[in-house]
Amino acid sequence: MKSILVTCVPEENRVAMVEDGVLEAIEMERSSHSHLVGNIYKGQVQNVLPGMQAAFVDIGTEKNAFLYIGDGLPQDVVKALPKVQHIHIGQRLPVQIIKDAIGTKGPRATTHISLPGRNVVLMPTAAYIGMSRRIDDEAERSRLHEIASRICPQGMGLIIRTVAAGQSEETLKADVDYLVKLWESIMARFKLKGKGTNLLFRDADLIIRMVRDSLTDEVDEVLIDDREVWQRVVDLVQFLSPHLAQRVKLYEGKEPLFRKYGIEDELEKLGARQVELKSGGFLVIDKTEALTVIDVNTGKYVGKSNLADTVYQTNLEAAAEILRQIRLRDIGGIIIVDFIDMEKEAQKEHLLNYMRENVRHDRTKTNIVDITSLGLVEITRKKSRQNLDSIIYSECPVCHGRGRVESPETVSIRIAAAIRRMERSSHAREGYEIEVHETVAEELRANQLMMDLAAEFGTDIKVTVKPGMHPENYSILQQS
């Protein structure tokens, strides 16, 4: 059974996809910082980097958007612009955001615009027809391709979405006609004269995207805990897919919706570095600036027959959980998985095929590349919106994102070195007072380092715990 759970408060909306009681995907959107992905702006070029075939475009946000121009501009966009040979500083362009600002990097933009509808995606600047890979039936693919060829506007492109399977030509054409009018209105606003940058089109919010992208015939129910949002969704579904309207239900239970279905507990686990497997094995997930590394361990699992089978079964279980964690945490970019070494080539090939088959359930484009001789599986996954990790968490003010701080012993040795430097400059006849974190104070008292220093220099050293002090910091007051 597939369910979509929606919980709403003024500060944020959250949508969870649950299949047979297991959380498969989670999305969150906060009113304080909404996503930019999908928005279309009238941007102004601020800087051009010929060596990188790129430009930085002011779209009116804190950071300029990065625009790759190596492939040139689409013809429809060129026609709408003043006649120039190259993109230049000060030029105004219609650009669409394809990746949110992440870390120190600004948003990523493109001039290849796409407008998603319920059944199709219109590409006003690219003349080709694409098809969802989830539509498996060849006869249906052929039928939809023929329809798309007839209804596709000249010079534009279409992508047929999964939900379009079984839909009539009239339904698909109505979608296309609406999107063409939307594009015409966007370009009309773009051509209006005016200084500065303008938001030409804002992509739908999380609730509308849920209805547009996720509510299909495969979904058995949608539970929403807010009456106003529920009514809004019902009205939209009755317009788009009337036969699904009865599946949208208002949740009025006393227990919070996410708490009742165990989603809150799952969300707490998503921040953990270690993920337990049912067999007793576990995963360790580490993120770096360039990639994400996932390590597979057998843990308590000892198997039932021999080592080779134990390793193989652990890797298979881990593969399923890894794909689930990637979806839940919305991990993007390069992902390296260190599976436990397998000796049989047939087992390695089966593991890869298993992952490639199951990755099809991921709505985000994901590619299982290959497995190396060291047992490392390479995965690439499209990264566009801010993931849960970047929304929920901020950098630790204590370790500054390192995940560790200097040990009390290391800080103690640094304090001793500082006192020796101070003694070389001038002798503290009245002694020293040292303010430290409580863990460092315990270390100093346990190893008698300060007592040895006091005896070495013939002076007194007093250790004081300062509440709230950073574990790596200290202060030394010289009594003269």
WORA-V521351 format. One record per backbone hydrogen bond with DSSP energy under -1.0 kcal/mol. NH is the residue of the N-H (numbers start at 1). CO is the residue of the C=O. Records with the same first field share a line. If there is no record, write none. Layout:
BEGIN
NH = CO ; CO
END
This chain:
BEGIN
3 = 18
4 = 221
5 = 16
6 = 223
7 = 14
9 = 12
13 = 29
14 = 7
15 = 27
16 = 5
17 = 25
18 = 3
19 = 22
20 = 1
22 = 19
24 = 17
25 = 17
27 = 15
29 = 13
31 = 11
38 = 97
39 = 36
40 = 201
41 = 95
42 = 198
43 = 41 ; 93
44 = 58
45 = 91
46 = 56
47 = 56
49 = 54
52 = 49
54 = 49
55 = 67
56 = 47
57 = 65
58 = 44
65 = 57
66 = 107
67 = 55
69 = 53
72 = 69
78 = 74
79 = 75
81 = 78
90 = 45
91 = 88
93 = 43
95 = 41
96 = 110
97 = 39
98 = 108
99 = 108
100 = 384
105 = 102
108 = 99
109 = 66
110 = 96
113 = 111
115 = 122
117 = 120
121 = 159
122 = 115
123 = 157
126 = 123
128 = 126
130 = 158
132 = 160
135 = 132
136 = 134
141 = 137
142 = 138
143 = 139
144 = 140
145 = 141
146 = 142
147 = 143
148 = 144
149 = 145
150 = 146
151 = 147
152 = 148
156 = 153
157 = 123
158 = 128
159 = 121
160 = 130
161 = 119
164 = 161
165 = 162
167 = 164
172 = 168
173 = 169
174 = 170
175 = 171
176 = 172
177 = 173
178 = 174
179 = 175
180 = 176
181 = 177
182 = 178
183 = 179
184 = 180
185 = 181
186 = 182
187 = 183
188 = 184
189 = 185
190 = 186
191 = 187
200 = 40
201 = 40
209 = 205
210 = 206
211 = 207
212 = 208
213 = 209
214 = 210
215 = 210
216 = 214
219 = 216
220 = 2
221 = 2
222 = 247
223 = 4
224 = 249
225 = 6
230 = 226
231 = 227
232 = 228
233 = 229
234 = 230
235 = 231
236 = 232
237 = 233
238 = 234
239 = 235
240 = 236
241 = 237
244 = 241
245 = 242
247 = 244
248 = 245
249 = 222
251 = 224
260 = 256
261 = 257
262 = 259
263 = 258
264 = 258
266 = 262
267 = 263
268 = 264
269 = 265
270 = 266
272 = 269
275 = 283
277 = 281
280 = 277
282 = 297
283 = 275
284 = 295
285 = 273
286 = 293
288 = 291
292 = 334
293 = 286
294 = 336
295 = 284
296 = 338
297 = 282
300 = 280
301 = 298
310 = 306
311 = 307
312 = 308
313 = 309
314 = 310
315 = 311
316 = 312
317 = 313
318 = 314
319 = 315
320 = 316
321 = 317
322 = 318
323 = 319
324 = 320
325 = 321
326 = 322
327 = 323
328 = 324
329 = 325
331 = 326
333 = 381
335 = 379
336 = 292
337 = 377
338 = 294
339 = 337 ; 375
348 = 344
349 = 345
350 = 346
351 = 347
352 = 348
353 = 349
354 = 350
355 = 351
356 = 352
357 = 353
358 = 354
359 = 355
361 = 358
362 = 359
367 = 380
369 = 378
372 = 376
375 = 372
377 = 337
378 = 370
379 = 335
380 = 367
381 = 333
382 = 365
391 = 387
392 = 388
393 = 389
400 = 396
402 = 399
411 = 407
412 = 408
413 = 409
414 = 410
415 = 411
416 = 412
417 = 413
418 = 414
419 = 415
420 = 416
421 = 417
422 = 418
423 = 419
424 = 420
426 = 422
429 = 427
430 = 479
432 = 460
433 = 477
434 = 462
435 = 475
436 = 464
441 = 437
442 = 438
443 = 439
444 = 440
445 = 441
446 = 442
447 = 443
452 = 448
453 = 449
454 = 450
455 = 451
456 = 452
457 = 453
458 = 454
459 = 454
462 = 432
464 = 434
466 = 436
469 = 466
473 = 470
475 = 435
477 = 433
479 = 431
END
